[in-house]
């Protein structure tokens, strides 16, 4: 039994229409979660840096280390 290239192409398009959307959704969900975690870590690091810089500036303006 031979399958024409047009029938094979239509079959592959149908398969892609069924398989690709859930795969794309899974990947975008994974990346969304990953970026949310990185953003939280970045915010924490920025807050720590700001606190250290504020403390260093306060010590400098007070005229020396305590």
PDB file of N, CA, C, O and CB in Angstrom:
ATOM      1  N   UNK A   1       0.842  -1.169   0.000  1.00  0.00           N
ATOM      2  CA  UNK A   1       0.000   0.000   0.000  1.00  0.00           C
ATOM      3  C   UNK A   1       0.892   1.238   0.000  1.00  0.00           C
ATOM      4  O   UNK A   1       1.781   1.357   0.842  1.00  0.00           O
ATOM      5  CB  UNK A   1      -0.961  -0.005   1.215  1.00  0.00           C
ATOM      6  N   UNK A   2       0.669   2.135  -0.911  1.00  0.00           N
ATOM      7  CA  UNK A   2       1.450   3.358  -0.970  1.00  0.00           C
ATOM      8  C   UNK A   2       0.602   4.517  -0.473  1.00  0.00           C
ATOM      9  O   UNK A   2      -0.617   4.550  -0.641  1.00  0.00           O
ATOM     10  CB  UNK A   2       1.957   3.624  -2.404  1.00  0.00           C
ATOM     11  N   UNK A   3       1.291   5.459   0.142  1.00  0.00           N
ATOM     12  CA  UNK A   3       0.623   6.646   0.668  1.00  0.00           C
ATOM     13  C   UNK A   3       1.147   7.835  -0.114  1.00  0.00           C
ATOM     14  O   UNK A   3       2.358   8.021  -0.234  1.00  0.00           O
ATOM     15  CB  UNK A   3       0.866   6.820   2.216  1.00  0.00           C
ATOM     16  N   UNK A   4       0.258   8.622  -0.636  1.00  0.00           N
ATOM     17  CA  UNK A   4       0.691   9.785  -1.405  1.00  0.00           C
ATOM     18  C   UNK A   4       1.310  10.826  -0.480  1.00  0.00           C
ATOM     19  O   UNK A   4       1.025  10.861   0.717  1.00  0.00           O
ATOM     20  CB  UNK A   4      -0.490  10.394  -2.186  1.00  0.00           C
ATOM     21  N   UNK A   5       2.142  11.654  -1.044  1.00  0.00           N
ATOM     22  CA  UNK A   5       2.810  12.673  -0.240  1.00  0.00           C
ATOM     23  C   UNK A   5       1.807  13.685   0.310  1.00  0.00           C
ATOM     24  O   UNK A   5       2.010  14.226   1.397  1.00  0.00           O
ATOM     25  CB  UNK A   5       3.878  13.388  -1.069  1.00  0.00           C
ATOM     26  N   UNK A   6       0.743  13.942  -0.418  1.00  0.00           N
ATOM     27  CA  UNK A   6      -0.281  14.870   0.058  1.00  0.00           C
ATOM     28  C   UNK A   6      -0.996  14.302   1.276  1.00  0.00           C
ATOM     29  O   UNK A   6      -1.245  15.025   2.241  1.00  0.00           O
ATOM     30  CB  UNK A   6      -1.293  15.175  -1.055  1.00  0.00           C
ATOM     31  N   UNK A   7      -1.326  13.021   1.243  1.00  0.00           N
ATOM     32  CA  UNK A   7      -1.985  12.385   2.379  1.00  0.00           C
ATOM     33  C   UNK A   7      -1.056  12.354   3.588  1.00  0.00           C
ATOM     34  O   UNK A   7      -1.489  12.566   4.721  1.00  0.00           O
ATOM     35  CB  UNK A   7      -2.434  10.961   2.014  1.00  0.00           C
ATOM     36  N   UNK A   8       0.211  12.090   3.340  1.00  0.00           N
ATOM     37  CA  UNK A   8       1.186  12.071   4.422  1.00  0.00           C
ATOM     38  C   UNK A   8       1.333  13.465   5.028  1.00  0.00           C
ATOM     39  O   UNK A   8       1.430  13.612   6.247  1.00  0.00           O
ATOM     40  CB  UNK A   8       2.545  11.558   3.917  1.00  0.00           C
ATOM     41  N   UNK A   9       1.350  14.474   4.182  1.00  0.00           N
ATOM     42  CA  UNK A   9       1.452  15.857   4.656  1.00  0.00           C
ATOM     43  C   UNK A   9       0.240  16.223   5.513  1.00  0.00           C
ATOM     44  O   UNK A   9       0.395  16.830   6.573  1.00  0.00           O
ATOM     45  CB  UNK A   9       1.575  16.829   3.463  1.00  0.00           C
ATOM     46  N   UNK A  10      -0.958  15.863   5.067  1.00  0.00           N
ATOM     47  CA  UNK A  10      -2.177  16.152   5.828  1.00  0.00           C
ATOM     48  C   UNK A  10      -2.165  15.409   7.164  1.00  0.00           C
ATOM     49  O   UNK A  10      -2.570  15.958   8.188  1.00  0.00           O
ATOM     50  CB  UNK A  10      -3.429  15.763   5.012  1.00  0.00           C
ATOM     51  N   UNK A  11      -1.709  14.182   7.147  1.00  0.00           N
ATOM     52  CA  UNK A  11      -1.606  13.398   8.378  1.00  0.00           C
ATOM     53  C   UNK A  11      -0.622  14.038   9.352  1.00  0.00           C
ATOM     54  O   UNK A  11      -0.892  14.100  10.551  1.00  0.00           O
ATOM     55  CB  UNK A  11      -1.175  11.960   8.062  1.00  0.00           C
ATOM     56  N   UNK A  12       0.500  14.508   8.855  1.00  0.00           N
ATOM     57  CA  UNK A  12       1.490  15.154   9.718  1.00  0.00           C
ATOM     58  C   UNK A  12       0.962  16.479  10.278  1.00  0.00           C
ATOM     59  O   UNK A  12       1.230  16.812  11.432  1.00  0.00           O
ATOM     60  CB  UNK A  12       2.794  15.393   8.943  1.00  0.00           C
ATOM     61  N   UNK A  13       0.221  17.229   9.476  1.00  0.00           N
ATOM     62  CA  UNK A  13      -0.391  18.468   9.972  1.00  0.00           C
ATOM     63  C   UNK A  13      -1.402  18.181  11.081  1.00  0.00           C
ATOM     64  O   UNK A  13      -1.448  18.891  12.086  1.00  0.00           O
ATOM     65  CB  UNK A  13      -1.077  19.224   8.822  1.00  0.00           C
ATOM     66  N   UNK A  14      -2.204  17.146  10.896  1.00  0.00           N
ATOM     67  CA  UNK A  14      -3.192  16.769  11.911  1.00  0.00           C
ATOM     68  C   UNK A  14      -2.499  16.355  13.214  1.00  0.00           C
ATOM     69  O   UNK A  14      -2.926  16.731  14.305  1.00  0.00           O
ATOM     70  CB  UNK A  14      -4.087  15.617  11.394  1.00  0.00           C
ATOM     71  N   UNK A  15      -1.430  15.582  13.078  1.00  0.00           N
ATOM     72  CA  UNK A  15      -0.670  15.156  14.257  1.00  0.00           C
ATOM     73  C   UNK A  15      -0.060  16.366  14.960  1.00  0.00           C
ATOM     74  O   UNK A  15      -0.093  16.453  16.187  1.00  0.00           O
ATOM     75  CB  UNK A  15       0.439  14.151  13.858  1.00  0.00           C
ATOM     76  N   UNK A  16       0.489  17.289  14.195  1.00  0.00           N
ATOM     77  CA  UNK A  16       1.084  18.492  14.782  1.00  0.00           C
ATOM     78  C   UNK A  16       0.028  19.339  15.486  1.00  0.00           C
ATOM     79  O   UNK A  16       0.297  19.918  16.538  1.00  0.00           O
ATOM     80  CB  UNK A  16       1.788  19.322  13.700  1.00  0.00           C
ATOM     81  N   UNK A  17      -1.157  19.412  14.916  1.00  0.00           N
ATOM     82  CA  UNK A  17      -2.227  20.199  15.529  1.00  0.00           C
ATOM     83  C   UNK A  17      -2.656  19.610  16.868  1.00  0.00           C
ATOM     84  O   UNK A  17      -3.118  20.337  17.748  1.00  0.00           O
ATOM     85  CB  UNK A  17      -3.426  20.281  14.588  1.00  0.00           C
ATOM     86  N   UNK A  18      -2.506  18.309  17.024  1.00  0.00           N
ATOM     87  CA  UNK A  18      -2.900  17.649  18.270  1.00  0.00           C
ATOM     88  C   UNK A  18      -1.766  17.678  19.293  1.00  0.00           C
ATOM     89  O   UNK A  18      -2.020  17.857  20.484  1.00  0.00           O
ATOM     90  CB  UNK A  18      -3.321  16.200  17.996  1.00  0.00           C
ATOM     91  N   UNK A  19      -0.518  17.505  18.848  1.00  0.00           N
ATOM     92  CA  UNK A  19       0.604  17.343  19.764  1.00  0.00           C
ATOM     93  C   UNK A  19       1.236  18.674  20.168  1.00  0.00           C
ATOM     94  O   UNK A  19       1.605  18.841  21.331  1.00  0.00           O
ATOM     95  CB  UNK A  19       1.648  16.458  19.135  1.00  0.00           C
ATOM     96  N   UNK A  20       1.368  19.611  19.253  1.00  0.00           N
ATOM     97  CA  UNK A  20       2.139  20.828  19.515  1.00  0.00           C
ATOM     98  C   UNK A  20       1.529  21.733  20.585  1.00  0.00           C
ATOM     99  O   UNK A  20       2.269  22.171  21.466  1.00  0.00           O
ATOM    100  CB  UNK A  20       2.286  21.603  18.247  1.00  0.00           C
ATOM    101  N   UNK A  21       0.235  22.043  20.567  1.00  0.00           N
ATOM    102  CA  UNK A  21      -0.279  22.970  21.595  1.00  0.00           C
ATOM    103  C   UNK A  21      -0.034  22.533  23.045  1.00  0.00           C
ATOM    104  O   UNK A  21       0.397  23.364  23.845  1.00  0.00           O
ATOM    105  CB  UNK A  21      -1.748  23.152  21.397  1.00  0.00           C
ATOM    106  N   UNK A  22      -0.282  21.282  23.423  1.00  0.00           N
ATOM    107  CA  UNK A  22       0.035  20.907  24.804  1.00  0.00           C
ATOM    108  C   UNK A  22       1.526  20.983  25.112  1.00  0.00           C
ATOM    109  O   UNK A  22       1.912  21.341  26.225  1.00  0.00           O
ATOM    110  CB  UNK A  22      -0.463  19.511  25.083  1.00  0.00           C
ATOM    111  N   UNK A  23       2.366  20.648  24.136  1.00  0.00           N
ATOM    112  CA  UNK A  23       3.807  20.723  24.358  1.00  0.00           C
ATOM    113  C   UNK A  23       4.242  22.166  24.563  1.00  0.00           C
ATOM    114  O   UNK A  23       5.035  22.456  25.459  1.00  0.00           O
ATOM    115  CB  UNK A  23       4.568  20.101  23.180  1.00  0.00           C
ATOM    116  N   UNK A  24       3.734  23.063  23.747  1.00  0.00           N
ATOM    117  CA  UNK A  24       4.073  24.486  23.878  1.00  0.00           C
ATOM    118  C   UNK A  24       3.562  25.023  25.207  1.00  0.00           C
ATOM    119  O   UNK A  24       4.256  25.789  25.876  1.00  0.00           O
ATOM    120  CB  UNK A  24       3.481  25.306  22.704  1.00  0.00           C
ATOM    121  N   UNK A  25       2.372  24.632  25.587  1.00  0.00           N
ATOM    122  CA  UNK A  25       1.811  25.071  26.857  1.00  0.00           C
ATOM    123  C   UNK A  25       2.670  24.600  28.023  1.00  0.00           C
ATOM    124  O   UNK A  25       2.919  25.359  28.960  1.00  0.00           O
ATOM    125  CB  UNK A  25       0.382  24.557  27.015  1.00  0.00           C
ATOM    126  N   UNK A  26       3.119  23.366  27.969  1.00  0.00           N
ATOM    127  CA  UNK A  26       3.983  22.841  29.031  1.00  0.00           C
ATOM    128  C   UNK A  26       5.293  23.588  29.126  1.00  0.00           C
ATOM    129  O   UNK A  26       5.760  23.886  30.225  1.00  0.00           O
ATOM    130  CB  UNK A  26       4.257  21.377  28.805  1.00  0.00           C
ATOM    131  N   UNK A  27       5.887  23.892  28.000  1.00  0.00           N
ATOM    132  CA  UNK A  27       7.162  24.620  27.990  1.00  0.00           C
ATOM    133  C   UNK A  27       6.972  26.040  28.504  1.00  0.00           C
ATOM    134  O   UNK A  27       7.780  26.514  29.303  1.00  0.00           O
ATOM    135  CB  UNK A  27       7.763  24.646  26.571  1.00  0.00           C
ATOM    136  N   UNK A  28       5.927  26.725  28.066  1.00  0.00           N
ATOM    137  CA  UNK A  28       5.716  28.099  28.531  1.00  0.00           C
ATOM    138  C   UNK A  28       5.398  28.132  30.019  1.00  0.00           C
ATOM    139  O   UNK A  28       5.819  29.054  30.718  1.00  0.00           O
ATOM    140  CB  UNK A  28       4.584  28.764  27.740  1.00  0.00           C
ATOM    141  N   UNK A  29       4.667  27.148  30.511  1.00  0.00           N
ATOM    142  CA  UNK A  29       4.396  27.086  31.949  1.00  0.00           C
ATOM    143  C   UNK A  29       5.678  26.879  32.727  1.00  0.00           C
ATOM    144  O   UNK A  29       5.889  27.520  33.757  1.00  0.00           O
ATOM    145  CB  UNK A  29       3.404  25.965  32.266  1.00  0.00           C
ATOM    146  N   UNK A  30       6.543  25.986  32.245  1.00  0.00           N
ATOM    147  CA  UNK A  30       7.813  25.718  32.908  1.00  0.00           C
ATOM    148  C   UNK A  30       8.663  26.983  32.947  1.00  0.00           C
ATOM    149  O   UNK A  30       9.212  27.330  33.993  1.00  0.00           O
ATOM    150  CB  UNK A  30       8.570  24.582  32.195  1.00  0.00           C
ATOM    151  N   UNK A  31       8.775  27.679  31.805  1.00  0.00           N
ATOM    152  CA  UNK A  31       9.581  28.901  31.765  1.00  0.00           C
ATOM    153  C   UNK A  31       8.980  29.987  32.643  1.00  0.00           C
ATOM    154  O   UNK A  31       9.719  30.733  33.285  1.00  0.00           O
ATOM    155  CB  UNK A  31       9.713  29.407  30.329  1.00  0.00           C
ATOM    156  N   UNK A  32       7.675  30.092  32.686  1.00  0.00           N
ATOM    157  CA  UNK A  32       7.024  31.095  33.512  1.00  0.00           C
ATOM    158  C   UNK A  32       7.371  30.879  34.983  1.00  0.00           C
ATOM    159  O   UNK A  32       7.700  31.824  35.699  1.00  0.00           O
ATOM    160  CB  UNK A  32       5.504  31.058  33.307  1.00  0.00           C
ATOM    161  N   UNK A  33       7.294  29.642  35.416  1.00  0.00           N
ATOM    162  CA  UNK A  33       7.622  29.317  36.805  1.00  0.00           C
ATOM    163  C   UNK A  33       9.092  29.585  37.094  1.00  0.00           C
ATOM    164  O   UNK A  33       9.434  30.137  38.139  1.00  0.00           O
ATOM    165  CB  UNK A  33       7.286  27.854  37.107  1.00  0.00           C
ATOM    166  N   UNK A  34       9.952  29.196  36.173  1.00  0.00           N
ATOM    167  CA  UNK A  34      11.392  29.411  36.342  1.00  0.00           C
ATOM    168  C   UNK A  34      11.706  30.907  36.447  1.00  0.00           C
ATOM    169  O   UNK A  34      12.465  31.322  37.322  1.00  0.00           O
ATOM    170  CB  UNK A  34      12.175  28.781  35.166  1.00  0.00           C
ATOM    171  N   UNK A  35      11.122  31.714  35.556  1.00  0.00           N
ATOM    172  CA  UNK A  35      11.368  33.156  35.591  1.00  0.00           C
ATOM    173  C   UNK A  35      10.815  33.789  36.864  1.00  0.00           C
ATOM    174  O   UNK A  35      11.406  34.728  37.397  1.00  0.00           O
ATOM    175  CB  UNK A  35      10.748  33.826  34.368  1.00  0.00           C
ATOM    176  N   UNK A  36       9.696  33.285  37.349  1.00  0.00           N
ATOM    177  CA  UNK A  36       9.131  33.798  38.605  1.00  0.00           C
ATOM    178  C   UNK A  36      10.100  33.533  39.763  1.00  0.00           C
ATOM    179  O   UNK A  36      10.304  34.397  40.616  1.00  0.00           O
ATOM    180  CB  UNK A  36       7.746  33.141  38.894  1.00  0.00           C
ATOM    181  N   UNK A  37      10.686  32.348  39.788  1.00  0.00           N
ATOM    182  CA  UNK A  37      11.658  32.034  40.851  1.00  0.00           C
ATOM    183  C   UNK A  37      12.896  32.909  40.749  1.00  0.00           C
ATOM    184  O   UNK A  37      13.375  33.443  41.749  1.00  0.00           O
ATOM    185  CB  UNK A  37      12.064  30.557  40.788  1.00  0.00           C
ATOM    186  N   UNK A  38      13.414  33.054  39.526  1.00  0.00           N
ATOM    187  CA  UNK A  38      14.603  33.895  39.340  1.00  0.00           C
ATOM    188  C   UNK A  38      14.315  35.332  39.730  1.00  0.00           C
ATOM    189  O   UNK A  38      15.160  35.994  40.332  1.00  0.00           O
ATOM    190  CB  UNK A  38      15.086  33.835  37.888  1.00  0.00           C
ATOM    191  N   UNK A  39      13.133  35.819  39.393  1.00  0.00           N
ATOM    192  CA  UNK A  39      12.762  37.186  39.742  1.00  0.00           C
ATOM    193  C   UNK A  39      12.719  37.361  41.259  1.00  0.00           C
ATOM    194  O   UNK A  39      13.160  38.387  41.778  1.00  0.00           O
ATOM    195  CB  UNK A  39      11.400  37.549  39.123  1.00  0.00           C
ATOM    196  N   UNK A  40      12.193  36.371  41.968  1.00  0.00           N
ATOM    197  CA  UNK A  40      12.166  36.427  43.424  1.00  0.00           C
ATOM    198  C   UNK A  40      13.564  36.434  44.012  1.00  0.00           C
ATOM    199  O   UNK A  40      13.839  37.188  44.945  1.00  0.00           O
ATOM    200  CB  UNK A  40      11.381  35.260  43.979  1.00  0.00           C
ATOM    201  N   UNK A  41      14.452  35.604  43.480  1.00  0.00           N
ATOM    202  CA  UNK A  41      15.830  35.563  43.950  1.00  0.00           C
ATOM    203  C   UNK A  41      16.538  36.881  43.667  1.00  0.00           C
ATOM    204  O   UNK A  41      17.303  37.377  44.494  1.00  0.00           O
ATOM    205  CB  UNK A  41      16.585  34.405  43.294  1.00  0.00           C
ATOM    206  N   UNK A  42      16.279  37.434  42.506  1.00  0.00           N
ATOM    207  CA  UNK A  42      16.892  38.710  42.143  1.00  0.00           C
ATOM    208  C   UNK A  42      16.409  39.826  43.067  1.00  0.00           C
ATOM    209  O   UNK A  42      17.198  40.671  43.489  1.00  0.00           O
ATOM    210  CB  UNK A  42      16.578  39.059  40.678  1.00  0.00           C
ATOM    211  N   UNK A  43      15.126  39.829  43.375  1.00  0.00           N
ATOM    212  CA  UNK A  43      14.582  40.830  44.295  1.00  0.00           C
ATOM    213  C   UNK A  43      15.222  40.712  45.678  1.00  0.00           C
ATOM    214  O   UNK A  43      15.549  41.723  46.299  1.00  0.00           O
ATOM    215  CB  UNK A  43      13.057  40.682  44.405  1.00  0.00           C
ATOM    216  N   UNK A  44      15.401  39.472  46.163  1.00  0.00           N
ATOM    217  CA  UNK A  44      16.038  39.265  47.471  1.00  0.00           C
ATOM    218  C   UNK A  44      17.474  39.765  47.466  1.00  0.00           C
ATOM    219  O   UNK A  44      17.906  40.428  48.409  1.00  0.00           O
ATOM    220  CB  UNK A  44      16.004  37.780  47.857  1.00  0.00           C
ATOM    221  N   UNK A  45      18.215  39.452  46.408  1.00  0.00           N
ATOM    222  CA  UNK A  45      19.604  39.899  46.313  1.00  0.00           C
ATOM    223  C   UNK A  45      19.680  41.422  46.246  1.00  0.00           C
ATOM    224  O   UNK A  45      20.564  42.026  46.854  1.00  0.00           O
ATOM    225  CB  UNK A  45      20.284  39.281  45.083  1.00  0.00           C
ATOM    226  N   UNK A  46      18.768  42.036  45.518  1.00  0.00           N
ATOM    227  CA  UNK A  46      18.753  43.495  45.411  1.00  0.00           C
ATOM    228  C   UNK A  46      18.457  44.120  46.777  1.00  0.00           C
ATOM    229  O   UNK A  46      19.062  45.131  47.133  1.00  0.00           O
ATOM    230  CB  UNK A  46      17.705  43.954  44.366  1.00  0.00           C
ATOM    231  N   UNK A  47      17.547  43.540  47.532  1.00  0.00           N
ATOM    232  CA  UNK A  47      17.219  44.059  48.861  1.00  0.00           C
ATOM    233  C   UNK A  47      18.415  43.928  49.803  1.00  0.00           C
ATOM    234  O   UNK A  47      18.696  44.848  50.571  1.00  0.00           O
ATOM    235  CB  UNK A  47      16.000  43.320  49.443  1.00  0.00           C
ATOM    236  N   UNK A  48      19.127  42.785  49.754  1.00  0.00           N
ATOM    237  CA  UNK A  48      20.317  42.612  50.594  1.00  0.00           C
ATOM    238  C   UNK A  48      21.398  43.629  50.232  1.00  0.00           C
ATOM    239  O   UNK A  48      22.020  44.226  51.111  1.00  0.00           O
ATOM    240  CB  UNK A  48      20.869  41.182  50.453  1.00  0.00           C
ATOM    241  N   UNK A  49      21.617  43.821  48.921  1.00  0.00           N
ATOM    242  CA  UNK A  49      22.621  44.780  48.470  1.00  0.00           C
ATOM    243  C   UNK A  49      22.266  46.194  48.921  1.00  0.00           C
ATOM    244  O   UNK A  49      23.136  46.937  49.376  1.00  0.00           O
ATOM    245  CB  UNK A  49      22.760  44.730  46.945  1.00  0.00           C
ATOM    246  N   UNK A  50      20.999  46.568  48.797  1.00  0.00           N
ATOM    247  CA  UNK A  50      20.573  47.910  49.209  1.00  0.00           C
ATOM    248  C   UNK A  50      20.781  48.107  50.710  1.00  0.00           C
ATOM    249  O   UNK A  50      21.206  49.179  51.139  1.00  0.00           O
ATOM    250  CB  UNK A  50      19.092  48.143  48.843  1.00  0.00           C
ATOM    251  N   UNK A  51      20.490  47.092  51.500  1.00  0.00           N
ATOM    252  CA  UNK A  51      20.678  47.195  52.948  1.00  0.00           C
ATOM    253  C   UNK A  51      22.163  47.335  53.291  1.00  0.00           C
ATOM    254  O   UNK A  51      22.519  48.132  54.159  1.00  0.00           O
ATOM    255  CB  UNK A  51      20.081  45.963  53.658  1.00  0.00           C
ATOM    256  N   UNK A  52      23.022  46.579  52.629  1.00  0.00           N
ATOM    257  CA  UNK A  52      24.463  46.679  52.886  1.00  0.00           C
ATOM    258  C   UNK A  52      24.999  48.035  52.455  1.00  0.00           C
ATOM    259  O   UNK A  52      25.811  48.629  53.165  1.00  0.00           O
ATOM    260  CB  UNK A  52      25.220  45.561  52.157  1.00  0.00           C
ATOM    261  N   UNK A  53      24.560  48.539  51.301  1.00  0.00           N
ATOM    262  CA  UNK A  53      25.013  49.841  50.823  1.00  0.00           C
ATOM    263  C   UNK A  53      24.530  50.938  51.764  1.00  0.00           C
ATOM    264  O   UNK A  53      25.280  51.866  52.067  1.00  0.00           O
ATOM    265  CB  UNK A  53      24.512  50.101  49.388  1.00  0.00           C
ATOM    266  N   UNK A  54      23.303  50.844  52.221  1.00  0.00           N
ATOM    267  CA  UNK A  54      22.758  51.836  53.154  1.00  0.00           C
ATOM    268  C   UNK A  54      23.556  51.848  54.456  1.00  0.00           C
ATOM    269  O   UNK A  54      23.874  52.915  54.981  1.00  0.00           O
ATOM    270  CB  UNK A  54      21.271  51.545  53.446  1.00  0.00           C
ATOM    271  N   UNK A  55      23.878  50.669  54.972  1.00  0.00           N
ATOM    272  CA  UNK A  55      24.649  50.568  56.213  1.00  0.00           C
ATOM    273  C   UNK A  55      26.067  51.116  56.026  1.00  0.00           C
ATOM    274  O   UNK A  55      26.584  51.812  56.899  1.00  0.00           O
ATOM    275  CB  UNK A  55      24.706  49.105  56.688  1.00  0.00           C
ATOM    276  N   UNK A  56      26.694  50.801  54.887  1.00  0.00           N
ATOM    277  CA  UNK A  56      28.045  51.314  54.614  1.00  0.00           C
ATOM    278  C   UNK A  56      28.030  52.834  54.492  1.00  0.00           C
ATOM    279  O   UNK A  56      28.929  53.506  54.997  1.00  0.00           O
ATOM    280  CB  UNK A  56      28.615  50.686  53.325  1.00  0.00           C
ATOM    281  N   UNK A  57      27.025  53.375  53.830  1.00  0.00           N
ATOM    282  CA  UNK A  57      26.915  54.827  53.696  1.00  0.00           C
ATOM    283  C   UNK A  57      26.671  55.472  55.055  1.00  0.00           C
ATOM    284  O   UNK A  57      27.231  56.527  55.351  1.00  0.00           O
ATOM    285  CB  UNK A  57      25.785  55.197  52.720  1.00  0.00           C
ATOM    286  N   UNK A  58      25.847  54.850  55.875  1.00  0.00           N
ATOM    287  CA  UNK A  58      25.574  55.384  57.210  1.00  0.00           C
ATOM    288  C   UNK A  58      26.857  55.411  58.041  1.00  0.00           C
ATOM    289  O   UNK A  58      27.137  56.397  58.723  1.00  0.00           O
ATOM    290  CB  UNK A  58      24.489  54.541  57.923  1.00  0.00           C
ATOM    291  N   UNK A  59      27.647  54.311  57.981  1.00  0.00           N
ATOM    292  CA  UNK A  59      28.908  54.275  58.718  1.00  0.00           C
ATOM    293  C   UNK A  59      29.880  55.344  58.219  1.00  0.00           C
ATOM    294  O   UNK A  59      30.558  55.995  59.013  1.00  0.00           O
ATOM    295  CB  UNK A  59      29.546  52.891  58.602  1.00  0.00           C
ATOM    296  N   UNK A  60      29.943  55.518  56.895  1.00  0.00           N
ATOM    297  CA  UNK A  60      30.834  56.516  56.315  1.00  0.00           C
ATOM    298  C   UNK A  60      30.437  57.917  56.749  1.00  0.00           C
ATOM    299  O   UNK A  60      31.295  58.727  57.101  1.00  0.00           O
ATOM    300  CB  UNK A  60      30.827  56.417  54.792  1.00  0.00           C
ATOM    301  N   UNK A  61      29.151  58.205  56.726  1.00  0.00           N
ATOM    302  CA  UNK A  61      28.693  59.541  57.112  1.00  0.00           C
ATOM    303  C   UNK A  61      28.819  59.801  58.609  1.00  0.00           C
ATOM    304  O   UNK A  61      28.957  60.947  59.037  1.00  0.00           O
ATOM    305  CB  UNK A  61      27.257  59.731  56.689  1.00  0.00           C
ATOM    306  N   UNK A  62      28.771  58.728  59.405  1.00  0.00           N
ATOM    307  CA  UNK A  62      28.942  58.881  60.850  1.00  0.00           C
ATOM    308  C   UNK A  62      30.400  59.138  61.221  1.00  0.00           C
ATOM    309  O   UNK A  62      30.683  59.518  62.357  1.00  0.00           O
ATOM    310  CB  UNK A  62      28.435  57.639  61.575  1.00  0.00           C
ATOM    311  N   UNK A  63      31.318  58.940  60.299  1.00  0.00           N
ATOM    312  CA  UNK A  63      32.713  59.265  60.553  1.00  0.00           C
ATOM    313  C   UNK A  63      33.574  58.094  60.954  1.00  0.00           C
ATOM    314  O   UNK A  63      34.594  58.294  61.614  1.00  0.00           O
ATOM    315  CB  UNK A  63      32.790  60.281  61.595  1.00  0.00           C
ATOM    316  N   UNK A  64      33.221  56.913  60.594  1.00  0.00           N
ATOM    317  CA  UNK A  64      34.093  55.780  60.887  1.00  0.00           C
ATOM    318  C   UNK A  64      33.266  54.536  61.158  1.00  0.00           C
ATOM    319  O   UNK A  64      32.036  54.577  61.186  1.00  0.00           O
ATOM    320  CB  UNK A  64      35.002  56.088  62.085  1.00  0.00           C
ATOM    321  N   UNK A  65      33.965  53.438  61.356  1.00  0.00           N
ATOM    322  CA  UNK A  65      33.284  52.169  61.617  1.00  0.00           C
ATOM    323  C   UNK A  65      32.995  52.038  63.099  1.00  0.00           C
ATOM    324  O   UNK A  65      33.686  52.617  63.937  1.00  0.00           O
ATOM    325  CB  UNK A  65      34.130  50.975  61.126  1.00  0.00           C
ATOM    326  N   UNK A  66      31.975  51.277  63.406  1.00  0.00           N
ATOM    327  CA  UNK A  66      31.586  51.064  64.800  1.00  0.00           C
ATOM    328  C   UNK A  66      32.141  49.768  65.294  1.00  0.00           C
ATOM    329  O   UNK A  66      31.924  49.405  66.450  1.00  0.00           O
ATOM    330  CB  UNK A  66      30.076  51.081  64.963  1.00  0.00           C
TER     331      UNK A  66
END
